[in-house]
Amino acid sequence: VGPDQLHGFEERLTTDIYPADFGWTPDYRKPGERIDWWYHNLGSVAGAGVAEITNQMEYDDEVAFHAVQKLYDFARVSDDASRRPWCLTVSFTHPHDPYVARRRYWDLYEDCPALEPKVGFIPYDKQDPHSQRLYRASDYDSFDIN
């Protein structure tokens, strides 16, 4: 635990986006408890939309920039006899709530039949216990999804 860990890697190209403490970690001993400041609920889906920039987009832009720069660095030393094998792990925060995208990407999904659900709504009393728990945790009753 601590800020900006390497998480087993030799080098980190960006800062850690996750908090250094356990503030975002729910208490799994209390499965029915809602932690509204932590739990993702349907609000992040219902509120999805377009933005030109967000903190998460800015972070992802930085990740992409540093990953490309690192590839260029590897390419520049490709004829170095002492080079070692390498693996570059690149992790983006998106897609993640808040679900926003730049207009050029958002518009790609307009009238997309692949986004239609394969299974229709299942009434709460017909759901299995785990699905009922997820339904409550997602605060599904507070949203009209059609």
N, C-alpha and C positions, 0 to 999 in steps of 0.2 A: 504494500500500500504506500502511496506517495505520489507526488506530482511527476508527470512525464516519465513514466517508466519505459524501459526498452522492450518489455514483454518478451524477452528471449531473443530479440534481434540484436545484431551488432551495432546498428545505426538507425536513427530515427530522423526522417526528413522534415516532419512537421510536429507540432505540439499535439498533446493528447486532447481530444475533444471531450472526453468523459471526465467528470469531476474526480478529484483525487481522494475523496472520502466515500462513505457509503450512503450519502444523502439520497441517491436515486434508487437505492435497493429496498424493495418492499420486504416486510416481515412475512415470510412464507408460513409462519406458524399461525397467522391470522388470515386464512384464505378469503374470508368474507369481507374483510376491511378494505374500503376504498381509500386510496391515497390520491386525491384528485390532482395534486401537484405533480405526481409521478406517473400514475397509470395513464396509458394511452386509452382514450375512449373514442367513440364514434364522432365526437366533435372535431377531431383532427381530419376525419374523412369528409364530413359534411362541410367543413370550412376550407377544403382544398381549393386552390386557385392559382392565379398567375402572379408572379412578382419578377421584377428585373434583378433584384439582389436581396439576399437574406444573409444572416450570419452563416447558415449552413452552406448556402451556395458559394459564399466567399471562401469558406474552408475547403470545399470540394475543388474550387478553382485553384487554390493554392496547392492542394494535393496533386492535382493533374500537372501543374507547372513543375513542381519539384520532381515528380516521377519522370517526366520527359527529360528534364535536365540530367537526372541520374543516368538515364539510358544513354544520353549523349556522352556523359563522363565514361561510361563503360565502353562505348564505341571508340572513344579517343585512345584508349589503352589496349585495344584489341590485339595489337601486335607485341605487347609486353610479355616476354617469356615467363615472368614470375606471376602472371595473373592467376586468379583462383576462380573456380566456378562460383556463380552467384545466383541469387534468387531475389527478385524484387516483389514484395507484397505491397499492393496499392489498395487502400481501403477508403471508400467514400462514405459520407454520412447519408446521402440520398440513395434510394428513396426512403424517407423517414419523416415522421411528422415533425413539424407541420408540413403537410403535403402541398408544396408549391413548386411550380416549374416556370421556366422562362417561356414566353409565348410560343417560340418556334417549336418547342417540345410539346407543350400543352395541346397545341392545335393538331398534332399528329394523331391524337386519340379521338378527335371529333367523329361522331357516328361510327365508332369502331365496333362491329358486331362481336369481336372476340372478348369484349368487356362485359357482355351480357352474362349474368349468372347461369350456370348449368343446372343448379338446383334452386327451386323457389324458396320462399320464406317457410320456415317450419315453426308452427305455433309453440310458444314456450312450454306448454304442458306436454307436448309431444317430443321434446328434446331430451337427450340423455343428460345425466347430472353434470358432466363436465361442460357440455354445451350451455346448460343453464347458468353455470358459474361464469363462463365467458360472456354470456349475454348480459348478466348483471354487472360484471366488471367493466364491460364496454359501455355501460349506461345506455343500452339500446333503447329503453322505453322513452328516453328524453328526445329522441330524434325520429322524424318521419322520413324514412328512406323508401323511395319508390322507384 
